[in-house]
């Protein structure tokens, strides 16, 4: 079997599902580039929610009920923090906490986030290579009708309730993709954009330095998978964000956001009626059942995506 090198740009839970499917097919030939816009500090610890969700999923230790966190985790440390009077709106399990403690310690020793992520993922047994898009701090800020909020304040503490008016990616313009990400893109046979939230999972990565221009210039095919099925998000606030920003949520709306950098777009079969409109954007449209409830479903979507890129191993 010929080795096919694929780069996946991914956020958290939705991206992790496709990452798992691609890892089944490609193993070590898969490079997953993760969003860092969600990263933040809490109790002095550096927390990288999207990278951790990808890492736990690729390593087979993610909580299957939530899609994030560690399976079977306990929350004794969080309970003790609550006894001390701390606000515990961000749930950190005890095993998850160990990840953040070690990451923070290694960063303080001078390790790059890329090096830390590789070490953690390797120790847990992930086969695919996991990279942060940049080692520089990039922070997603959500502009709402109640003011500007840090992403985790909006997403977790406020439960996405404030109406969204826009986004700001602090530090993204000054940041640069890491050398590892640049090399992976240049040597890739295909690049996949996961069915992650376009606004707060994918756009923070595209906003890093010249990342969008790099994707536009690639000779390798770039394929995106829709996070919207039948006008609703498979998970999370994507559809809500589209509505609040004045656009009807649909797979077509997602395709429009990526039209300048992708060659093909994977829609759900329930949205097959949108194929002509997607093709009118100059894209190749492919349909499949994009719901990924189990490893077989994740493998199916991964395989269809590789077929759309014409790089099936």
C-alpha positions as CSV (number, residue, x, y, z in Angstrom):
1,X,0.0,0.0,0.0
2,X,1.5,3.3,-1.1
3,X,1.9,5.9,1.7
4,X,-0.5,8.8,1.3
5,X,0.4,11.9,3.3
6,X,-2.6,13.9,4.5
7,X,-2.8,17.0,6.7
8,X,-6.0,17.6,8.6
9,X,-6.9,21.0,10.0
10,X,-9.1,20.4,13.0
11,X,-10.8,21.9,16.0
12,X,-12.1,19.8,18.8
13,X,-14.9,17.2,18.9
14,X,-16.1,17.3,15.3
15,X,-12.5,17.5,14.0
16,X,-11.4,14.6,16.3
17,X,-14.0,12.3,14.8
18,X,-12.6,12.7,11.3
19,X,-9.1,12.6,12.7
20,X,-9.8,9.2,14.2
21,X,-11.2,7.9,10.9
22,X,-8.2,9.2,8.9
23,X,-5.9,7.7,11.5
24,X,-7.6,4.3,10.9
25,X,-6.7,4.6,7.2
26,X,-3.4,6.4,7.3
27,X,-1.7,5.8,10.6
28,X,1.6,7.6,10.9
29,X,1.1,9.2,7.5
30,X,-1.6,11.5,8.9
31,X,-0.6,14.9,10.4
32,X,-3.3,16.7,12.4
33,X,-2.9,20.4,12.8
34,X,-4.9,21.7,15.8
35,X,-6.5,25.1,16.6
36,X,-4.9,27.0,19.5
37,X,-7.4,29.9,19.6
38,X,-9.3,28.2,22.4
39,X,-6.2,28.0,24.6
40,X,-6.2,29.8,27.9
41,X,-4.7,29.9,31.4
42,X,-6.6,28.8,34.5
43,X,-5.0,28.5,38.0
44,X,-1.6,29.1,36.4
45,X,-2.0,26.2,34.0
46,X,-1.9,26.3,30.2
47,X,-4.9,24.6,28.8
48,X,-5.3,23.6,25.2
49,X,-8.8,22.2,24.8
50,X,-8.8,21.5,21.0
51,X,-5.3,19.9,21.0
52,X,-6.3,17.8,24.1
53,X,-9.5,16.6,22.5
54,X,-7.7,15.6,19.4
55,X,-4.9,13.9,21.4
56,X,-7.2,12.0,23.6
57,X,-9.3,10.8,20.6
58,X,-6.3,9.8,18.6
59,X,-4.9,7.9,21.6
60,X,-8.2,6.1,22.2
61,X,-8.7,7.5,25.7
62,X,-11.4,10.2,25.1
63,X,-14.7,10.2,27.0
64,X,-17.1,8.6,24.5
65,X,-20.1,10.4,26.0
66,X,-18.8,13.9,25.8
67,X,-16.2,13.6,23.1
68,X,-13.8,15.6,25.3
69,X,-11.9,14.8,28.4
70,X,-10.6,11.4,29.5
71,X,-12.8,8.3,29.7
72,X,-13.6,7.4,33.3
73,X,-12.1,10.5,34.8
74,X,-12.8,11.7,38.3
75,X,-13.2,15.2,39.6
76,X,-11.7,15.1,43.1
77,X,-9.3,18.0,42.5
78,X,-12.1,20.2,41.1
79,X,-14.3,19.4,44.1
80,X,-11.5,20.5,46.4
81,X,-11.1,23.7,44.5
82,X,-14.8,24.3,45.0
83,X,-14.3,23.8,48.7
84,X,-11.7,26.5,48.7
85,X,-14.3,28.8,47.2
86,X,-13.0,28.8,43.6
87,X,-15.4,29.0,40.7
88,X,-15.3,25.7,38.9
89,X,-17.2,26.5,35.7
90,X,-14.5,24.9,33.5
91,X,-14.6,21.1,34.3
92,X,-11.1,19.7,34.6
93,X,-10.9,16.0,35.4
94,X,-8.1,14.6,37.6
95,X,-6.3,12.8,34.7
96,X,-7.0,15.8,32.4
97,X,-5.4,18.0,35.1
98,X,-2.2,16.0,34.9
99,X,-1.9,16.9,31.2
100,X,-2.1,20.6,32.0
101,X,0.3,20.3,34.9
102,X,2.9,18.6,32.7
103,X,2.3,20.9,29.7
104,X,2.8,24.0,31.8
105,X,5.9,22.6,33.5
106,X,7.5,21.7,30.1
107,X,6.6,25.1,28.6
108,X,8.3,26.8,31.6
109,X,11.4,24.7,30.9
110,X,11.6,26.3,27.5
111,X,9.9,23.6,25.3
112,X,7.9,24.8,22.3
113,X,4.2,24.0,22.3
114,X,4.9,21.8,19.3
115,X,7.5,19.8,21.3
116,X,5.2,19.5,24.3
117,X,2.3,18.3,22.2
118,X,4.4,15.7,20.4
119,X,5.7,14.4,23.7
120,X,2.2,14.1,25.3
121,X,0.6,12.5,22.3
122,X,3.4,10.1,21.9
123,X,3.3,9.0,25.5
124,X,-0.5,8.3,25.2
125,X,0.0,6.3,22.0
126,X,-1.4,8.4,19.3
127,X,-0.2,7.1,15.9
128,X,-0.9,10.3,13.9
129,X,1.3,13.3,14.3
130,X,-0.4,16.1,16.2
131,X,0.8,19.7,15.7
132,X,-0.4,23.1,17.0
133,X,-0.8,25.4,14.0
134,X,1.6,27.9,15.7
135,X,3.8,28.1,18.9
136,X,2.8,31.7,19.3
137,X,-0.2,32.7,21.5
138,X,-3.4,33.2,19.5
139,X,-6.6,33.9,21.4
140,X,-10.1,33.9,20.0
141,X,-12.2,36.8,21.2
142,X,-16.0,36.7,20.6
143,X,-17.6,40.0,20.0
144,X,-21.2,39.8,21.4
145,X,-24.1,42.1,22.0
146,X,-22.9,42.3,25.6
147,X,-19.3,43.1,24.8
148,X,-16.1,41.2,23.9
149,X,-15.5,37.9,25.6
150,X,-12.6,35.5,25.8
151,X,-13.6,32.4,24.0
152,X,-14.0,30.1,27.0
153,X,-15.9,32.7,28.8
154,X,-18.4,32.8,25.9
155,X,-18.4,29.1,25.1
156,X,-18.3,27.4,28.5
157,X,-19.1,29.9,31.2
158,X,-21.9,31.7,29.3
159,X,-22.9,28.5,27.4
160,X,-22.9,30.4,24.0
161,X,-25.9,32.4,25.1
162,X,-24.8,36.0,24.1
163,X,-25.6,36.9,20.5
164,X,-22.5,36.9,18.3
165,X,-21.6,40.0,16.3
166,X,-18.1,39.0,15.2
167,X,-14.7,37.6,16.1
168,X,-11.2,38.7,16.8
169,X,-8.1,36.5,16.8
170,X,-5.6,38.3,19.0
171,X,-2.0,37.6,18.0
172,X,-2.9,35.7,14.8
173,X,-1.6,38.3,12.4
174,X,1.8,38.4,14.1
175,X,2.0,34.6,14.5
176,X,3.4,32.2,12.0
177,X,2.8,28.6,11.2
178,X,5.5,26.4,12.7
179,X,8.2,25.0,10.5
180,X,6.7,21.5,11.1
181,X,3.3,22.7,9.9
182,X,4.9,24.4,6.9
183,X,6.8,21.2,6.0
184,X,3.7,19.0,6.4
185,X,1.7,21.2,4.1
186,X,4.4,21.3,1.4
187,X,4.8,17.5,1.4
188,X,1.1,16.7,1.7
189,X,-0.7,14.7,-1.0
190,X,-4.0,16.2,0.3
191,X,-5.2,18.7,2.9
192,X,-8.5,18.2,4.7
193,X,-10.5,20.8,6.6
194,X,-12.5,19.0,9.3
195,X,-16.2,19.5,10.0
196,X,-15.2,21.9,12.8
197,X,-16.9,25.3,13.5
198,X,-15.8,27.6,10.7
199,X,-15.8,30.7,12.8
200,X,-14.0,29.6,16.0
201,X,-12.1,26.4,15.1
202,X,-11.0,26.8,11.5
203,X,-10.8,30.6,11.0
204,X,-8.3,31.0,13.9
205,X,-6.0,28.7,12.1
206,X,-6.5,30.4,8.7
207,X,-5.8,33.7,10.3
208,X,-2.3,32.7,11.5
209,X,0.2,34.7,9.4
210,X,-0.1,33.7,5.8
211,X,-1.8,30.4,6.4
212,X,-4.8,31.1,4.1
213,X,-2.5,32.2,1.3
214,X,-0.4,29.0,1.7
215,X,-3.5,26.8,1.3
216,X,-4.6,28.8,-1.7
217,X,-1.1,28.2,-3.3
218,X,-0.9,24.5,-2.7
219,X,-0.8,22.1,-5.6
220,X,-2.2,19.4,-3.5
221,X,-6.0,19.2,-3.3
222,X,-7.8,20.8,-0.4
223,X,-11.0,19.2,0.7
224,X,-13.5,20.5,3.4
225,X,-16.2,18.5,5.2
226,X,-19.4,20.2,6.2
227,X,-20.2,20.7,9.9
228,X,-23.8,21.6,8.9
229,X,-26.5,19.0,8.0
230,X,-30.0,20.0,7.1
231,X,-29.4,23.6,8.2
232,X,-28.3,22.7,11.7
233,X,-24.9,22.0,13.3
234,X,-24.0,18.4,14.1
235,X,-22.7,19.8,17.4
236,X,-22.0,23.2,18.9
237,X,-23.1,26.7,18.1
238,X,-22.2,26.9,14.4
239,X,-25.7,27.3,13.1
240,X,-26.5,29.8,15.9
241,X,-23.5,31.9,14.9
242,X,-24.5,31.9,11.2
243,X,-28.0,33.2,12.1
244,X,-26.7,35.9,14.5
245,X,-24.3,37.1,11.8
246,X,-27.1,37.4,9.3
247,X,-26.6,34.3,7.2
248,X,-28.8,31.3,6.8
249,X,-26.9,28.3,8.2
250,X,-26.3,25.6,5.5
251,X,-23.6,23.5,4.0
252,X,-23.6,26.0,1.1
253,X,-22.8,28.8,3.5
254,X,-19.8,26.8,4.8
255,X,-18.6,26.1,1.3
256,X,-18.7,29.8,0.4
257,X,-16.4,30.5,3.4
258,X,-13.8,28.1,2.0
259,X,-14.3,28.5,-1.7
260,X,-11.1,30.4,-2.3
261,X,-8.9,27.7,-0.7
262,X,-10.6,24.4,-1.4
263,X,-11.1,22.2,-4.4
264,X,-13.8,19.9,-3.2
265,X,-16.6,19.9,-0.6
266,X,-18.2,16.9,1.2
267,X,-21.9,17.4,2.0
268,X,-24.3,15.2,3.8
269,X,-26.7,13.2,1.6
270,X,-29.5,15.1,3.2
271,X,-28.2,18.2,1.5
272,X,-27.8,16.7,-1.9
273,X,-30.1,19.4,-3.3
274,X,-27.3,21.9,-2.6
275,X,-24.8,20.1,-4.9
276,X,-25.5,22.4,-8.0
277,X,-25.0,25.5,-5.9
278,X,-21.7,24.2,-4.4
279,X,-20.5,23.3,-7.9
280,X,-21.4,26.8,-9.1
281,X,-18.7,28.0,-6.7
282,X,-16.2,26.1,-8.9
283,X,-15.9,23.2,-6.4
284,X,-16.3,19.5,-6.8
285,X,-19.2,18.3,-4.6
286,X,-19.3,14.9,-3.0
287,X,-22.2,13.5,-0.8
288,X,-22.2,10.9,1.9
289,X,-23.7,10.3,5.3
290,X,-21.5,12.6,7.4
291,X,-22.9,11.6,10.8
292,X,-20.1,9.8,12.7
293,X,-21.6,7.9,15.6
294,X,-19.0,5.1,15.8
295,X,-15.6,4.1,14.4
296,X,-17.1,2.7,11.3
297,X,-18.9,6.0,10.6
298,X,-15.7,7.9,11.1
299,X,-13.8,5.6,8.8
300,X,-16.6,6.0,6.1
301,X,-16.4,9.8,6.1
302,X,-12.6,9.7,6.1
303,X,-12.6,7.3,3.1
304,X,-15.1,9.4,1.1
305,X,-13.0,12.5,1.8
306,X,-9.8,10.8,0.6
307,X,-11.7,9.6,-2.5
308,X,-12.8,13.2,-3.1
309,X,-9.1,14.2,-3.0
310,X,-8.3,11.2,-5.3
311,X,-5.6,10.0,-2.8
312,X,-7.1,6.8,-1.5
313,X,-4.2,4.6,-0.2
